[in-house]
């Protein structure tokens, strides 16, 4: 256990911001995590990140010893689209879990990253090194990966500020008559099934934009752009407006197209490079099973 101490003299404002200035070797995200875990006390009492410091406050930070990283690096094939000293972009295959969890301790994208990418950010803890955002197991496509904490903070801020670009392609049941639309409906955990998400008035804000790319006899190919990144957002939103994703075992109908789960692919990813400031844009082609399904549908096209 490492102990940091400080006395407030002229500093003002929230304690997380103040501590970032007092201890520049530690990122604000890391300090906020310590506050959340109760590792920061003022005058002997634990405080939260929004505590406003006062003159003569005595601050003590008890930094726990780093956890031993017990994730096994595995030589799993992984398509790294781009990599430099700060960031990497990965094209995740359908069927791969992003990070370890109960029941999925091996074979995840993190296990593969630990083998293929030697340096990863530590902000999200030992089971999510480098992971800035995630996509579902059966969703394929592009993910950004941070290789140090500064890059992680920059990429996470871009997601929060909605300045990054994330476009998906999905095949949905039904023929959408509109060329484009916006779904603005809050999402929260389902009260019926805790493993599912649902539209709830008390849920978190969620916004998805869609545009029709191609229509088939009973299906529509759409491009979707996320403003927010709620769990299962696209799957829940498309079900909500009556056009659930084809192949979706959780939110779709039982009678659906055969594949390896929902036909959803993160095709386009864009962000500002955290070091150079350059705008980076990457695109990943549709998986083979997705392309072959579209070819079959085109042969049966009604209009």
C-alpha positions in Angstrom: 0.0 0.0 0.0 1.4 3.4 -1.0 0.3 6.6 0.8 0.1 10.0 -0.8 -0.6 13.1 1.4 -1.4 16.7 0.6 -2.7 19.8 2.4 -4.9 22.3 0.6 -3.7 25.8 0.6 -5.0 27.9 -2.3 -6.4 25.1 -4.5 -10.2 25.2 -5.2 -12.8 23.0 -6.8 -13.6 19.3 -7.1 -11.2 17.0 -5.4 -10.6 14.8 -8.5 -9.5 17.9 -10.5 -7.4 19.2 -7.6 -5.6 15.9 -7.1 -4.9 15.7 -10.8 -2.9 18.9 -10.4 -1.3 17.9 -7.1 -0.3 14.4 -8.4 0.5 14.9 -12.1 2.0 11.4 -12.4 -1.5 9.9 -11.9 -4.3 10.4 -14.5 -7.6 11.9 -13.5 -9.4 8.6 -14.4 -7.1 6.7 -12.0 -7.8 9.3 -9.3 -11.6 9.0 -9.9 -11.3 5.2 -9.6 -9.5 5.6 -6.2 -12.2 8.0 -5.1 -14.9 5.5 -6.2 -13.2 2.7 -4.2 -13.0 4.8 -1.1 -9.2 5.2 -1.1 -9.2 9.0 -0.7 -10.0 10.6 2.6 -10.2 14.2 3.7 -9.6 15.0 7.4 -10.0 11.2 8.1 -13.3 10.8 6.2 -13.7 9.1 2.7 -15.0 11.5 0.1 -16.4 11.3 -3.4 -15.1 12.9 -6.7 -17.5 15.9 -6.4 -16.2 16.9 -2.9 -15.2 20.6 -3.0 -11.8 21.1 -1.2 -11.4 23.8 1.5 -8.3 25.5 2.9 -6.4 23.4 5.4 -8.1 20.1 4.2 -5.7 17.2 4.9 -5.9 14.7 2.1 -4.7 11.1 2.2 -4.7 8.7 -0.7 -4.1 5.0 0.0 -3.0 3.5 -3.3 -3.5 -0.3 -3.3 -0.8 -2.5 -4.7 -1.2 -3.3 -8.4 -3.2 -6.4 -9.1 -1.3 -9.2 -10.6 -2.3 -9.6 -14.2 -3.4 -13.2 -14.4 -4.9 -13.0 -17.9 -3.2 -15.5 -20.1 -1.8 -14.2 -23.4 -3.1 -16.5 -26.1 -1.8 -16.9 -29.6 -5.3 -16.4 -31.1 -5.5 -15.0 -34.7 -6.4 -11.4 -34.5 -6.7 -8.9 -37.4 -4.9 -5.7 -36.3 -6.0 -3.1 -38.9 -3.7 -0.4 -37.5 -1.1 0.0 -34.7 1.4 2.6 -33.5 2.8 3.5 -30.1 -0.5 4.9 -28.8 -3.4 3.1 -30.4 -4.4 0.0 -32.2 -7.5 -0.8 -34.3 -8.8 -4.4 -34.3 -11.3 -6.0 -36.6 -13.1 -8.4 -34.1 -14.5 -11.5 -35.6 -18.1 -12.6 -34.9 -18.2 -15.0 -32.0 -15.3 -13.6 -30.0 -16.0 -12.1 -26.5 -14.2 -8.8 -26.0 -12.9 -9.2 -22.4 -12.8 -12.0 -19.8 -15.7 -12.6 -17.5 -17.3 -15.4 -15.5 -17.6 -18.3 -18.0 -15.3 -16.6 -20.5 -11.7 -16.6 -19.1 -10.0 -17.7 -22.3 -10.3 -17.1 -26.0 -11.3 -13.4 -25.6 -10.0 -10.5 -27.6 -8.1 -9.4 -24.5 -6.3 -12.7 -24.3 -5.4 -12.2 -28.0 -4.3 -8.6 -27.4 -2.1 -9.6 -24.5 -0.2 -11.8 -27.0 -0.1 -9.6 -30.1 0.1 -6.1 -28.5 2.7 -5.7 -25.8 1.6 -2.4 -24.2 -1.9 -1.7 -23.2 -3.6 1.0 -21.0 -4.5 0.0 -17.4 -7.4 2.4 -16.8 -10.1 -0.2 -17.0 -8.4 -2.6 -14.8 -6.7 -6.0 -15.3 -9.4 -7.7 -17.1 -9.9 -5.0 -19.7 -6.5 -3.7 -20.6 -6.6 -1.3 -23.5 -10.4 -1.7 -23.9 -12.0 1.8 -24.5 -15.3 0.5 -25.8 -16.8 -2.9 -26.7 -19.2 -4.7 -29.0 -21.2 -7.8 -28.4 -19.8 -11.3 -28.8 -21.8 -12.0 -32.0 -21.2 -8.5 -33.5 -18.2 -8.2 -35.7 -16.1 -5.2 -36.7 -13.8 -2.4 -35.6 -12.7 -1.5 -32.1 -10.2 1.1 -30.9 -7.6 0.0 -28.4 -5.5 2.3 -26.2 -1.8 1.4 -25.6 -1.3 3.8 -22.7 -3.4 5.7 -20.2 -3.1 9.1 -21.9 -4.4 7.6 -25.2 -7.2 5.9 -23.3 -8.3 9.1 -21.7 -8.3 10.9 -25.1 -10.3 8.2 -26.9 -12.8 7.8 -24.0 -13.4 11.6 -24.0 -14.1 11.5 -27.7 -16.7 8.8 -27.2 -18.2 10.8 -24.3 -18.2 14.0 -26.3 -19.7 12.2 -29.4 -16.8 13.3 -31.6 -15.7 9.8 -32.6 -17.3 8.1 -35.6 -19.0 4.7 -35.3 -21.1 3.3 -38.2 -22.6 -0.1 -38.3 -24.3 -2.2 -41.0 -27.2 -4.4 -40.0 -29.7 -6.6 -41.7 -33.2 -6.3 -40.1 -36.5 -8.0 -40.5 -39.2 -6.2 -42.5 -39.0 -3.6 -45.2 -38.4 -0.1 -43.8 -40.4 2.5 -45.9 -38.4 5.5 -44.8 -35.0 6.3 -46.3 -33.6 7.4 -42.9 -34.6 8.1 -39.4 -33.5 8.7 -35.8 -34.4 6.6 -32.8 -34.3 8.6 -29.5 -35.4 6.3 -26.7 -33.8 5.7 -23.3 -32.4 2.3 -22.5 -32.1 0.5 -19.2 -31.9 -3.0 -17.8 -35.1 -5.0 -18.4 -37.4 -5.5 -15.4 -38.5 -8.8 -16.9 -35.1 -10.4 -17.8 -32.0 -9.0 -16.1 -29.8 -10.2 -18.9 -31.6 -8.0 -21.4 -31.9 -4.3 -22.0 -35.2 -2.5 -22.8 -36.7 0.9 -23.5 -37.4 2.5 -20.2 -38.5 6.0 -19.2 -35.9 6.0 -16.4 -33.2 4.6 -18.7 -30.1 6.3 -19.9 -30.4 8.5 -23.0 -29.8 6.6 -26.2 -29.8 7.9 -29.8 -29.3 5.9 -33.0 -29.4 7.3 -36.6 -30.2 4.9 -39.5 -30.2 5.0 -43.2 -31.6 2.4 -45.6 -28.9 0.9 -47.9 -30.9 -1.8 -49.7 -34.3 -3.4 -49.5 -35.2 -7.0 -50.1 -38.5 -9.0 -50.1 -38.7 -9.3 -46.3 -35.6 -7.6 -45.0 -33.7 -4.3 -45.1 -30.0 -3.5 -45.0 -29.3 -0.4 -43.0 -26.4 1.7 -41.9 -26.6 2.9 -38.3 -24.6 5.6 -36.6 -24.4 5.8 -32.8 -24.5 9.0 -30.8 -24.5 7.0 -27.6 -23.1 3.6 -26.7 -25.6 1.8 -24.5 -25.4 -1.9 -24.0 -27.2 -3.7 -27.0 -28.3 -0.2 -28.2 -28.8 -1.0 -31.9 -30.5 -4.3 -31.2 -32.9 -2.8 -28.7 -33.7 0.3 -30.8 -34.4 -1.6 -34.0 -36.7 -4.0 -32.1 -38.4 -1.0 -30.6 -39.4 0.4 -34.0 -40.5 -3.0 -35.3 -37.5 -4.0 -37.3 -35.4 -6.4 -35.2 -32.0 -7.6 -36.3 -31.9 -10.8 -38.4 -30.2 -13.6 -36.6 -30.6 -12.0 -33.2 -31.2 -14.8 -30.6 -32.2 -12.4 -27.8 -34.2 -9.6 -29.4 -35.2 -11.0 -32.7 -38.0 -13.5 -33.8 -37.4 -17.2 -33.5 -37.9 -17.6 -37.3 -34.9 -15.8 -38.7 -31.9 -16.1 -41.0 -29.3 -18.6 -40.1 -25.9 -17.2 -39.3 -23.7 -16.9 -36.3 -25.9 -14.6 -34.3 -27.2 -11.1 -35.2 -26.2 -9.7 -38.6 -24.5 -6.6 -37.2 -21.1 -5.3 -38.3 -19.1 -2.3 -37.0 -17.9 -1.2 -40.5 -16.6 2.3 -40.0 -14.5 3.7 -37.1 -13.1 7.2 -36.9 -11.3 9.2 -34.2 -8.7 11.9 -33.6 -5.3 10.4 -32.9 -4.5 11.1 -29.2 -0.9 12.2 -30.0 -0.8 13.7 -33.5 -4.4 15.1 -33.6 -4.8 13.5 -37.1 -8.2 12.4 -38.1 -8.1 8.6 -38.5 -10.8 6.6 -40.3 -10.9 2.9 -40.8 -13.3 0.6 -42.6 -13.7 -3.2 -42.4 -15.6 -5.3 -45.1 -18.6 -7.4 -44.1 -17.9 -10.9 -42.9 -18.2 -13.7 -45.4 -21.4 -15.1 -43.9 -23.0 -11.6 -44.1 -22.0 -11.1 -47.7 -23.3 -14.6 -48.8 -26.6 -14.0 -47.0 -27.0 -10.7 -48.9 -26.2 -12.4 -52.2 -29.0 -15.0 -51.6 -31.5 -12.3 -50.7 -30.7 -10.4 -53.9 -31.6 -13.4 -55.9 -35.1 -13.4 -54.3 -35.5 -9.6 -54.4 -39.1 -8.5 -55.0 -38.5 -4.9 -56.1 
